[in-house]
Amino acid sequence: MMERVLITGGTAGIGAACATRCRADGYEPVLIDREGEAIQADLSDPAQTADALEKALAGGPITRLVNNVGAVVPASIEEQTLAEFDYAMALNLRCAMQCFQALLPGMKAAGFGRVVNMSSRAALGKELRTAYAATKAGLIGMTRTWALEVGAHGITVNAVGPGPIRTELFDRANPPDSPRTQQIVESVPVRRVGTPDDVAHAVSYMLDSRSGFVTGQVLYVCGGLTVG
């Protein structure tokens, strides 16, 4: 029986690339998303999230988790609404904790677990990203805390921090013909925007059973954008 990996927001963009890579690595992806071939749920809603997790775990414990789902909600501090902030907190942060809490008993029973939280380079600061940067920085804080709490059970918890990655989500927040977007590309040391496969490769390493001595870490997949 193939080992299963739960991926939130796994039907498009980085999540879909992670699902494809997980299949290639020999895992069976279990996806939760609002659309596509997945367990259907609005993960910003705690009740829908709980129901989806119950369905996912009906087939038995899942010992690998990719907390990938997220929303950007770009706005200046003057224009960021409380509703947008609460939505980002629910989808980007609370959902990750709820998913880990649901899977943790099975991981502890197995004496093994791999958790990868999808943070962002924006956690280090980015204009027009108050809600997004706050939640992605929060994921790093949770990553480090969880790594300390569950390491003795053979469970590792790490984060991947993508820089600019060419997805529909990225293009909506950063229109390709925008001068601001062009500035982003020119500021990346490798002189290109990343691909979902670039991120999926890093996630694959964190999920591997051989990566048991790496925990509480953040791997920035950013083309060198976080340097200097």
Buried (B, 14 or more C-beta within 10 A) or exposed (E): EEBBBBBBBBBBBBBBBBBBBBEEBEBBBBBBBBEEEBBBBBBBBEEBBBBBBEBBBEEEBBBBBBBBBBBBBBBEEEEBEEEBBEBBBBBBBBBBBBBBEBBBEBBBEBEBBBBBBBBBBBBBEBEBBBBBBBBBBBBBEBBBEBBEEBBEBBBBBBBBBBBBBBBEBBEEBBEEEEEEBEEBBEEBEEEEBBBBEBBBBBBBBBBBEEBEEBBBBBBBBBBEBBEE
